[in-house]
Amino acid sequence: MASENERCLIIGGAGMLGHEIVTRLLAENKTVRVLDLEPLDDPRVELLVGDIRDRSIVERACEGVDVVHHTAAAVWNPSLPGRVYDEVNVGGTQIVLDSCRRQGVPRLVFTSSMDVVVDGRKPIIDGDETLPYPKTLPKDPYSRTKIISEQMVLAANGSQLATCALRPAGMYGPHDRYHLPNLINVARSGLNLRVGDGSALFTHVYSENVAHAHLRAAEALHPGSPVAGQAYFITDHKPDANLFAFLEPFLAELGLPPPAFSIPYRPAYLLAALAEVVAPKSAFNRFSVVQTCVHHTFVHHKAARDFGYAPVVSRAEAYRRTVDWLKQRFAG
């Protein structure tokens, strides 16, 4: 059971989600240790700067810990060599699991992704945990390695180490390095294009709500509990929105115009297939087109049932906090 003096390790604690987990744990008077490639400027936190591919530092980080929140990952980036996804997302996660066992850590909450059930073709409407993994592993290295690492974590669940996996929807919030900044940079570049007809819906989730899910899952997690060995989608308030409709208010706050032109789904898909051949490291690929033009919505009913998850930050407050951070991030 969780206690006030619980010792918590956040792997990836300087990232968007990790930062929110650290903040909420400190507010609950937990003892917090962070392992990350980047420093975290907070004297209340014990910081270890290192890489989860380094077995020695991961074992040091896990020593004396009651629960591990594993949020670190190689996230999709066109400039990243393909091997890094396997080294970090698969190899690094195996090192974390091994280190938890060696150091006697009893609980591990793993950050997975909604992408583990996306096959790049079929729409998903109010998807839940009955959805299977794709029959064939996707070529996209991020999705492929997140599927493998989630399966590893769930298979590791047992009497000595209880594990579970959380699958956030499209996550956004302060300290976002990928999702909104990438879209905003495209808008700033003058490529003022919308992909699809605007009808496809996409589920987002605010980072602090995912952090709240991490803490509540950890509280409920112990060997033999309903949470042990399970995966959970984590989503925000309904209704869902089209990706570009979701983006437009943020663009307006930054003084950027909304996309003025659109490319229909089928031509965009064919162009993306061509881009994969002539520019394989481009962010424009068939997987991204499908996610933009086809419904991808999810529900968190299972998380609500098993560990009482519900979003704690309203849509309006999440928007305000994210806008404030984006204005600082893109100042000038």
Secondary structure, DSSP 8 states (H G I E B T S, - for coil): ---TT-EEEEETTTSHHHHHHHHHHHHTT-EEEEEESS----TTSEEEE--TT-HHHHHHHHTT-SEEEE-------TTS-HHHHIIIIIIIHHHHHHHHHHHT--EEEEE--GGGG--SSS-EEEE-TT----SS--SSHHHHHHHHHHHHHHHT-SSS-EEEEEEESEEESTT-SSHHHHHHHHHHTT--EEES-S---B-EEEHHHHHHHHHHHHHH--TTSTTTT-EEEE--SS--B-HHHHHHHHHHHTT-----EEE-HHHHHHHHHHHHHH-TT-S--HHHHHHHHS-EEE--HHHHHHH-----S-HHHHHHHHHHHHHHHT--
